[in-house]
Amino acid sequence: MERDNISIYIDIVDFMKSACCKNKKSETKLKKVVDFLKIMNEENRLKILCLLQKDEQCVCDIWQCLKLPQNLVSHHLKILKDFGLISSKKEGLKVFYKLNQKVVKKNLKELNKVLNK
C-alpha cells in the first residue's frame, strides 16, 4: 500500500524534531524548514515556481498556463510571496512575479542541513 503525502510528511517532521530540537536556535531553524516544506507540499505552487524559473511572468499568464481560476493562482502567489520565495512588481494593471533564487537556495540549504545531521 502506498503511503500518502501527509503520513510521509509527519514522519519527516517527527524525525527532524528528534534530531533537531536540542536548543532554541535549532528549534527556530527547524520551524522555518517545516514552514518551507508546508509551502512546497502543494503541487500548484511547485508549478508556479517552475514557471518563474525561466522568466518573470504576469499573473494572467500564470493562471492561463496552469488552467486554474485566477483567484486560486493569486492565493498561491500570495503564500509564495509572503514567504519570500517570489517577488512582484506592478506595471499598469498587470502584476509580474519573479522567482527569488536567493531565498529558494537558502531554504533548500537549510533543509539539506537538517536532513544530513
Secondary structure, 3 states (H helix, E strand, C coil): CCCCHHHHHHHHHHHHHHHHCCCHHHHHHHHHHHHHHHHHCCHHHHHHHHHHHHCCEEHHHHHHHHCCCHHHHHHHHHHHHHHCCEEEEEECCEEEEEECHHHHHHHHHHHHHHHCC
